[in-house]
């Protein structure tokens, strides 16, 4: 069983990485600008497919069912492609604007500090919100505005899940900065599983409160 679990996470890593290679190559060919929004946008459906597989993995009764496969990843990717772009694209635009403002701001040092603080707060809130949105959208279908409302709602009301998300992202950042960005890619399926594990209570709450 342990071998099967390891194999599953390796397969999910491989197909996630395979699905984002075109975006990574495209990014390498672009100078830093708002044009980076285009290839970054196509990473969103890959994240959704990964999270869908992790939700299915968590809900699978392995005595009766098999592990999610590459075919599941492909199915979730195609099924959620356009729905994911509807909310992932605004997030990427927001993060790009914040990054460009901080990087190219040339003015009063005090104002620059304010700009950096605002950008950091915006990035944290935006990333927490989009995490909830990705997880909720992987299981249920809401309008884009409703998804972002739910994201903000759970940031404030499910403190345990929110703190857990922060810890997972912090550990991922430590791996990327102090060890290797490539290692982070090799463990992205584990990161995805942890996010699903710590936000699964949110899915149960959404089902009980908002789904008839």
N, C-alpha and C positions, 0 to 999 in steps of 0.2 A: 504493500500500500504506500509506503514512504517513497519507493522508487517511482510509483505512478504519479504521486503528487509532484515530485521533482520534475518528472518528464512533462507534466501538464504546464508547470510554470515556465519551463524552457521553451515549450511550443508557443505559449502565449507571448513570451518575449520575442521570439523569432518573428512571428507574424506581425506583431506590433511594429518592430523595427523595420520589417520589410515594407509595411504600409506607409511608413513615414520617410523612407529613403528619397523618393522624388522631392518631397518638401525640403529635406536637409540639403540635397544637391542644389536645389533652386536657391535656397538661402545663401549658400556659399558663393553663388554667382552674382548676388545683389549687394550693392553698397547699402549701408544702414540708412533706411528711409522708411516712409510709410508704405512703400512697395513690399516691404517684408510681411505686411499684413496678408498678402495673397498666399504664399506658401505656408505661413503659420496657420492660416485658417483651415487648411486641409489636414492638420494634425488632430483637430477636434473630433472628426468621425472615428479616427483610430482610437482615441481615448474612450469614446462612447462604446465602441466594439469591445475594448478590453474590459471596461466596467461591466458591460452586459454579461460577458463570459464569467467574470468574477462573481456576479450575483447568481448566475446559474450554477456555478461551482459551489457556492455557499448553500444553495437550496437543493442540491442534488442528494438523493438517497443512493449512496454508492452500492448498496446491496441490491438495488433494483435498476439503477441507471448507470450509464457510462459517464466519464469525464467529458466536459465540453471540448470540442475539437476545433481544428483549423476551419472546418466548414461552418461551425457556429460563429467564429470570428468574422468570416467572410459574409455570412448572412446578416449579422448585426451591423456590420460596416455599411453594407448596401441599404439595409432597411432604414437606418437612422441618419444617413448621409446628409440629406437636405434639412431635416429637422434640426440636426446638430448645428449646422452652419448658421441657422437663424439666431441662435444665442451665443455660439462660440465666436462668430465674427465681431459682434459688438464688444465682447471681452478683449479680443486681440487688438481691436482699434483703440480701446481705452488704455491698455497696457503700453501700446506703441506710442501713443500721445504722451503719456506720463514719462516714458523712457526718453523720448526726444526732448521734452521740456527740461528734464533734469540734465541731460547730456549737453545740450547746446545752449542752455541759459547762460547769458553773459550780462551780468548786471550787478546791482548792489549785493554784497556778500550776505547781508541780513535777509534780503528778499530771497536769495538763493537757498538759504537754510530753510526758509518757510516753504519754498517750492519743493525741496527734497522731502521735508516732513509730510507735506500734503500728498506727494507722490507715493511715499511709503505707506501711508494710511490707506490711500486709494487702492494701492496694489494688494495690500493684505485683505481689505474688505472685498475687493473684486475677486480675488482668488478663492477666498472662503465661499463666497456666493456661487461662483461658477462650479465649485466642487459639489455643492449641494444640488445645483441645477443638473450637472452631469449625472449624478447618481439617481435623482428623482426621474429625470427624463429617460433613463435607461430602463425604468420599470413602468412608468405611467406617462400618459400624454396630456400635457397642459399647453395653453398658449404661452408665448414667450414672456409676456408681462406677468402672467401668473407664476411662471417658473422662477423669475427673478424675485417676485414677492415672497414666494415660499423659501427661496434661498436666504433672503434677509431675515425672514421670520425665524428660521431654524438657527441662524447664526446667533440670534439673541435669546432664543428659548431653550435650545438644547446645548447648554454650555459644555457638558461632558463631551459630546461629539465634536463641538467646535475646537475645544482644547486638544482633543485627540488628532484632529486634522492638522492643527498647527504643529504638533509634535512630529507627525509623520513627515510633513514638508520640511521641518527643520532638520530631521535626520537625513532626508534626501539631499538637502542643501549641503550638509556636512560631507556626505559621500561625494557629491559633485565637486566641491571646492577643495577638500583636503585629500581626497583619494583619486577619483577619476570620473569624468563625465561619462566615459564609456561604461564604467561599472554601474553607474546609475541606470543607463539604458538596459544593462543586463539584468537589473533587478526591478525594472519598472512593473512587471507583473506582480511582484511582492508588494510594491507600493500600492498598486491598484487594489489588491486584495485587502490590505490594511485599511484603505479608505472605505471600502465596502463594509468591512467588518465593523468599523467604528461608527458608520452612519446607517447601518441596517435598521436600527431602531427608528430612524427617521422614515424609512420606507414603510415600516409597520404603522407608524403614526399617520402617514399620508393615506394609507389604505383604509384605516379605521375612521379617519375624520373627513377626508375629502373624496373618497371613492365610494359611490353607491353600489 
